[in-house]
């Protein structure tokens, strides 16, 4: 939601033909495209993009001590060196500005802006505004990340019980108010204690991770999957009756049965 609001605001305020927002994944250390907007071409799509920053890029970020300002993209040599294969896309989209997202000297990602559809260029006033916006956006993204850490199980990346119960109460109230169906799937992993006793907790943890990935990939956006206990899982399914929930439960079961460790 923050990234969508940010891209909409930049298009409106800066009159940019394109806005691309990349965030750095801590797991893969890759910059991944999370949001793109083209106000003059609303149906335009960009293929999935991942960028791997090189050592020189990381050194450059650290050397700036968190004080990187919005800069014409192609005037930053470390960016060209780190993302040499990306230069063609930058050229095709006529990217003119790079806004770094820095939180406490840590590089979180970047926003790329295309040329202005008004024909104007980015002036000093624009640069000052984008510099402030970059800092505020980085703070907002970091706060969301910290909040996600507090409500997410570190092993499975699913929601923790405390957050699940909070949302469960909200969904019960909503279902009663609108007389809407609400379903719940609860299960555990068969013979999981035997797996831990035989192969050790490292293998057990890997199984839990893969089950969590299945739930994340299979669940719909409106569903709420959580790790409920050691090997217990639960999914809250708003707007779904028992028959629909049973079909979804069977889909989970089939996908989990395919896991090979």
N, C-alpha and C positions, 0 to 999 in steps of 0.2 A: 504493500500500500504506500509506503514511504517513497519507494522508487518510482511508482506510477505518478504520484503527486509531484515529485521532483521533475520528472520528464515533462509532464504537462505544463508546469510552471515555467520551465526553461523555454519551451516552445512559444509560450504566450508572451513572456517578458523579453526574451532575447530575439524572437522572430527567427529562430534557427530552423533550417531545413531538416536537420536530423539531430537526434540526441541518443547517444549510446552510453549505457552505464555498465561498467565492469566492476566486479568485486573479486577480491583475492580469496581463494579457498585455502584454509590453513592445512587441510588434509593433503591436497595435491600440490600446493604452492603454485596454483595456476590462476590467472585472471580469467574469469568466465563472464560472458555477456549475460546479464540478468534482465536488462530492460532496453528496448529500442523504440523510438517513436519518430515518425515521419509525417508531420502535419499536412503536407501537400500530397502525400501518397499513403493514406491511412491503411491500405491493404498490403503495403510493402513488407516483405518478410526477409530476415537475414538468417542464414544458416547458423547453427550452433558454432560459437567461436570460443576457443580456449587458448590463452597465451601464457607461455612459460617465461617469466622474467629471468634474465641471466644474472650472473654475479655482479657485473658492472652496473646493472640497473639497481640492484639492492644497495650497492655501495653509494650510488648517486643519491638515492632516497635518504640514506643515513647522513650523507654529507650536507644535505639541506636542513637537517635538524628540525624537520617538521614545518619549515617556513617556505614550502614550495608555493609559488603563486601561479595563477592561470597563465599558460604560456602557449603560443602558437606551436602546435604539435610537432611539426617537422623541424623546429628549431632546437629540439632537445636531442642531442646525439645519443645519449644512453637509451632513449626510447627507440630510436631507429635501430640501434645495435641489438637491443633485447627482442624487438619484434620485427625483424627484417622481413619476415614473410607476411607481415600485416600491412606493409607500406602500400601495397596495391589497393587494398580495401579502403585505406585512409584516403588515398588519392581519388578513387572512384566516388567516394561519398563526399569528397571535398571537405574533409575535416579541417577546421581552422583553429579550434581551441581544445586544450586539455586541462581539465580541472582536477587536481589530485585530491583524494580523500584521505586525510591524515588525521589520526587520533593519537595524541601523546607520542608523536614521532613515529608512529607505526602506520605503514602504508596499508590502507584497507581496499583501495581500488581507485578508479578514475572515471570521470565523465568526459566524453568527447562530444564536441559541438560542431556541426557542419556550418557552412556559410549561411548568412542571413538571406531570407527570401525577399527582403526589402531592397537588396542591393547594397546596403550599407556595410561598413566594416566594424569590427569590435573596437570600441574606443577606450580611453582611459577610465571613464566612468563605468563602462561595462566590466572592465578588469577588476576594479575595486569591488563592485557588487558580486562578481563571481568568486572573488577571493573569500569574502564573508560567507557566501552561500556554501562554498566548499567546506569551510570549517564547521558550519552549523549542520550540514548534511552528514559529515563524518561523525559528529557527536551523536546525531540521531541514529545512524546506522550502528554505531558501537553500543548505544543503549539498548537497541533492539536485540543485538547479539547477546549482551549480558542477560537480558530478560529471557531469551530463548534458552540460555545455559541453565537458568534457574528452574525452568519448567520441563527440561528435557533430560531423560535418562542417558548418562554418558556412554553406556555400553551399546544400547539398541537404538539410540536417537529417537525413541518414542517418548510420549509425554509421561511425566511422573504421576503417581496416584493423587498427590495433593492438588495438582492442577486439574486432573481428570474429575475429581469430586466437585470442584468448583464449577466446571463446565457442565457436569451432569445435573447439578441443581438448577442451573440456568435453563438447560434444555427441557427439564421436567416442567418448569413453570411455563415455558413457551409452548410446549405440547398441550398443556392443560388449557392455556388461554385460547389457542387456535384450534383445539380439538384435533391435533395432528398426531399421526402415529410416531412412535419412538421405539427403537429396538436396541438390544444390547447383546453382544456376543462375548462369551467368557470361556476360556479354555486354558489348559496347560499342555506341556510337551510330554508325550508318553515316555516313561522309563528314563527321565532326565537324570535322576540320582544315579542310576546305573552307569550312564555315560560318564558322569563326573568321577565316580568311584573307579571305573575301568581305565579311562583315558586321561583323567586329570581335568582340573578346572579351566586350563587354557583352551582345551578343545570344547569344553562346555560353553565358555564365553564366546567362542567362534560360532557355535550353533545359535546362541542367543542373538548375536549380531546379525546373522543371516535371516533369522526369523523376523527380526525387526525390519530388515531391508525389504522382505517380502510384504510385510504389512504396509510399509511406507509406499511401496510401488503399486500395491493392489488397491489400497484405500482410495475412495473418492475424496475430493477436496472438502466436502462437508462432513466426512467421517472423522472420528476422534479416536485414533489408536493409542493405547498406553501399555506400558509394562506394569502389571498390577502387583507382581510379587517376584520371587526368584525365577520360576519358569512359567508364571501365569501371565496371560495377556487378556486385554479387554478392548473392545471396540464399541463406541457409541455411534449409533446410526440414526440421525434425525430424518424425519419425513419418510420412514420406511416401515412397512408392516412385517409381520413374522415370516410370511412367505418369501418376501424379498430378502430379508436378513438371512434366511436359511440358504438361499442361493449364494449369497455373498460368503457365508461361512464355509460352504462347500468349495468355493473358489479359493479361499484362504487355505483350506485343508489340502487341496490338490497341489497348490504352489509350494507349500511347506514340505509336502511329501517328496518333492523333487530335490530338496536340499541334499547335497552330497558333501560330507566332510571327511 
